[in-house]
């Protein structure tokens, strides 16, 4: 994303893209388990969770597209770095949710690094979901208070799904952590590795700060203690030691990603890139 004048509309746009990208990329990651779950019931459960994230992404992308299409032409011109999107915008065409998901390049994505990390095994998948689900639960709880009616409505609807996600992932963390010696060891290893990606969840981007100041966004510093308490309680019940390291990965919200995002987008965007303007 190139440098653009920042105003209320562009802050709303960037904010919505952060939320949409988190949901899309995590949903895609989780969907990789479809047909590969440890048992049939959990295969179906995690696939449904992926669909929930996709639905949330779609809602935020629809909102973001509407905000973008209402911007003045000079602010639209170089907002995205993707040549494909730039050509479409230059032709005076509106963009839609599919364009935002399939035609943006990796450096235009604003998702946190946590959600793009590989699944590895069931323990790594479960702890990634748990860390994010706990964050999402408190985030959507607060986003319901947003002065932007569309964002508040998406949060209210999504919170019902996220409540289930948190219960599901919490139960699996406890089940594996307080299970066999092997499951405990694997869960501790997953916690140790994924912990360094949790700090970025609470780093306030410029869009986060601006939206909070306008009463439209969420105070991430305010929900952090709630997240920490919830995580500590579940890990304690799971007999898992919470990591002591405080150094955290960062960069995703600014468009700096791990190599994993490129592989995700290559798979996710292949059909649309190979057959432009295809319609079902």
C-alpha positions in Angstrom: 0.0 0.0 0.0 1.5 3.3 -1.0 1.5 6.5 1.0 -1.8 8.3 0.9 -3.4 11.2 2.8 -4.9 9.8 6.0 -8.5 10.8 6.9 -11.5 9.2 8.6 -12.4 7.2 5.5 -9.0 5.8 4.8 -8.6 4.9 8.5 -11.9 3.0 8.3 -10.7 1.3 5.1 -7.3 0.2 6.6 -9.0 -0.9 9.8 -11.5 -3.0 8.0 -8.7 -4.6 5.9 -6.8 -5.5 9.0 -9.8 -7.4 10.3 -10.8 -8.9 7.0 -7.2 -10.1 6.3 -6.9 -11.7 9.7 -10.1 -13.6 9.1 -9.4 -14.6 5.5 -5.8 -15.9 6.1 -6.7 -17.8 9.3 -9.7 -19.3 7.6 -7.6 -20.4 4.7 -5.0 -21.9 7.0 -7.7 -23.8 9.0 -9.4 -25.0 5.8 -6.2 -27.0 5.0 -7.4 -29.5 7.6 -10.5 -30.3 5.7 -10.4 -34.1 5.1 -7.3 -34.4 7.3 -8.7 -34.0 10.8 -7.7 -36.5 13.5 -11.3 -37.8 13.7 -14.4 -37.1 11.6 -16.2 -35.0 14.2 -13.2 -32.6 14.6 -12.7 -32.6 10.8 -16.2 -31.2 10.4 -15.8 -28.9 13.4 -12.6 -27.2 12.2 -14.0 -26.9 8.7 -17.0 -25.1 10.0 -14.7 -22.8 11.9 -12.9 -22.0 8.7 -16.2 -21.1 7.1 -17.0 -18.8 10.0 -13.8 -16.9 9.5 -14.5 -16.7 5.7 -17.9 -15.2 6.5 -16.4 -12.6 8.8 -13.8 -11.8 6.1 -16.5 -11.3 3.5 -18.4 -8.9 5.7 -15.4 -6.8 6.4 -14.3 -6.8 2.7 -17.7 -5.7 1.6 -17.5 -2.8 4.1 -14.0 -1.9 3.0 -15.0 -2.0 -0.7 -17.9 0.4 -0.1 -15.6 2.8 1.8 -13.0 2.6 -1.0 -15.4 3.2 -3.8 -16.6 6.4 -2.1 -13.1 7.9 -1.9 -12.1 10.7 -4.3 -10.4 9.6 -7.4 -7.0 11.0 -6.4 -7.0 9.0 -3.2 -7.9 5.8 -5.0 -5.2 6.0 -7.7 -2.2 4.4 -5.8 -3.9 3.1 -2.7 -3.0 -0.5 -3.6 0.3 -1.6 -5.1 -1.2 -4.3 -7.2 -1.0 -3.3 -11.0 -4.1 -5.4 -11.6 -6.1 -3.4 -9.1 -4.6 -0.1 -10.2 -5.6 -0.8 -13.8 -9.2 -1.5 -12.7 -9.4 1.6 -10.6 -7.8 3.7 -13.4 -10.6 2.5 -15.7 -13.1 3.9 -13.3 -14.5 0.6 -12.1 -15.6 -0.1 -8.6 -13.9 -2.8 -6.6 -15.7 -5.5 -4.6 -14.9 -8.1 -1.9 -13.4 -10.5 -4.4 -11.0 -7.9 -5.7 -9.7 -7.3 -2.2 -9.2 -11.0 -1.5 -7.9 -12.1 -4.9 -6.2 -9.2 -6.6 -4.1 -7.6 -3.8 -0.4 -8.4 -3.5 1.2 -9.6 -0.3 2.5 -6.2 0.8 -1.1 -4.9 0.7 -2.3 -7.4 3.3 -2.6 -6.2 6.9 -3.1 -9.4 8.8 -1.0 -10.2 11.9 1.8 -12.7 11.5 0.2 -15.3 13.8 -2.6 -16.2 11.4 -0.3 -17.0 8.5 1.9 -19.5 10.4 1.8 -23.1 9.2 -0.5 -25.7 10.7 2.3 -28.2 11.4 0.5 -30.6 13.7 -2.8 -30.6 15.6 -1.2 -29.0 18.7 0.2 -26.1 16.7 -3.1 -25.5 15.0 -5.0 -25.6 18.2 -2.8 -23.2 20.1 -2.8 -20.7 17.2 -6.6 -20.8 17.2 -6.8 -20.5 20.9 -4.5 -17.4 21.1 -6.4 -15.8 18.3 -9.9 -16.9 19.5 -9.3 -15.4 23.0 -8.2 -12.1 21.4 -11.2 -12.2 19.0 -13.7 -12.8 21.7 -12.7 -9.7 23.7 -12.1 -7.6 20.5 -15.6 -8.3 19.1 -17.2 -7.7 22.5 -15.8 -4.2 22.4 -16.3 -3.6 18.6 -20.0 -3.9 19.2 -19.8 -0.4 20.7 -18.3 1.1 17.6 -20.0 4.3 16.3 -19.8 2.8 12.8 -23.0 0.9 12.6 -21.7 -1.6 10.0 -18.7 -2.6 12.1 -20.8 -2.9 15.2 -23.3 -5.2 13.4 -20.5 -7.4 12.0 -19.1 -7.7 15.5 -22.4 -8.6 17.1 -23.0 -11.4 14.5 -19.4 -12.7 14.7 -19.3 -12.8 18.5 -21.7 -15.7 18.5 -19.4 -17.7 16.3 -16.2 -16.6 18.1 -17.7 -17.7 21.5 -17.9 -21.2 20.1 -14.4 -21.0 18.6 -12.9 -20.0 22.0 -14.7 -22.8 23.8 -13.6 -25.4 21.2 -9.9 -24.4 21.1 -9.8 -24.0 24.9 -11.1 -27.5 25.4 -8.5 -28.9 23.0 -5.6 -27.0 24.7 -6.7 -28.5 28.1 -7.3 -32.0 26.5 -3.8 -32.1 24.9 -1.9 -30.3 27.7 -3.3 -32.4 30.5 -3.3 -35.6 28.4 -0.5 -38.1 27.7 3.2 -37.3 28.1 3.5 -36.9 24.4 0.5 -34.7 23.9 1.7 -32.5 26.8 5.1 -32.2 25.3 3.8 -31.3 21.8 1.4 -28.7 23.3 4.2 -27.1 25.3 6.4 -27.0 22.2 3.6 -25.3 20.2 2.9 -22.7 23.0 6.6 -21.9 23.2 6.9 -21.3 19.4 3.6 -19.5 18.8 3.9 -17.2 21.9 6.2 -14.8 20.1 3.4 -14.0 17.6 0.8 -13.0 20.2 2.2 -9.5 21.0 1.4 -8.1 17.6 -2.3 -8.7 18.3 -2.2 -5.8 20.8 0.1 -3.4 18.9 -1.8 -0.3 17.9 -1.4 0.6 14.2 -2.0 4.2 13.1 -5.5 3.1 12.0 -6.2 1.4 15.3 -5.2 4.6 17.1 -7.3 6.9 14.9 -10.4 4.6 15.0 -10.2 4.5 18.8 -9.9 8.3 19.1 -13.1 8.6 17.0 -15.0 6.1 19.1 -15.1 3.7 16.2 -12.4 1.1 17.1 -11.2 -1.0 20.0 -8.6 -0.1 22.7 -6.2 -3.1 22.3 -4.4 -2.1 25.4 -7.7 -2.3 27.3 -8.4 -5.9 26.2 -4.9 -7.2 26.6 -5.2 -7.9 30.4 -8.4 -9.8 29.8 -6.7 -11.9 27.1 -3.7 -12.6 29.4 -6.0 -13.7 32.2 -8.0 -16.0 30.0 -4.9 -17.5 28.5 -3.2 -18.0 31.9 -6.3 -19.7 33.3 -6.6 -22.2 30.4 -2.8 -22.9 30.3 -2.8 -23.5 34.0 -5.7 -26.0 33.7 -3.8 -27.6 30.8 -0.7 -27.9 33.0 1.2 -25.9 30.4 3.9 -23.4 31.4 3.4 -19.9 30.0 6.6 -18.7 28.2 8.6 -16.0 30.0 10.1 -14.4 26.9 8.7 -10.9 26.1 10.3 -10.4 22.6 7.6 -10.4 20.0 7.4 -10.7 16.2 5.8 -7.8 14.4 5.2 -6.2 11.0 2.1 -7.8 9.6 -0.1 -4.8 10.2 2.3 -2.7 8.2 2.5 -5.2 5.3 5.7 -6.9 6.3 5.1 -10.7 6.3 6.7 -14.0 6.7 7.5 -16.1 3.7 4.4 -18.2 4.5 1.9 -15.6 3.2 3.3 -15.7 -0.3 2.6 -19.4 -0.5 -0.9 -18.9 0.9 -1.8 -16.2 -1.7 -0.3 -18.2 -4.5 -2.8 -21.0 -3.8 -5.7 -18.8 -2.7 -5.5 -16.4 -5.7 -4.4 -18.8 -8.4 -7.8 -19.3 -10.2 -8.6 -15.6 -10.3 -5.2 -14.6 -11.5 -5.0 -17.4 -14.1 -8.5 -16.7 -15.5 -9.2 -13.0 -15.0 -12.8 -11.8 -14.6 -14.1 -15.4 -14.3 -17.6 -15.7 -12.9 -19.3 -18.7 -11.5 
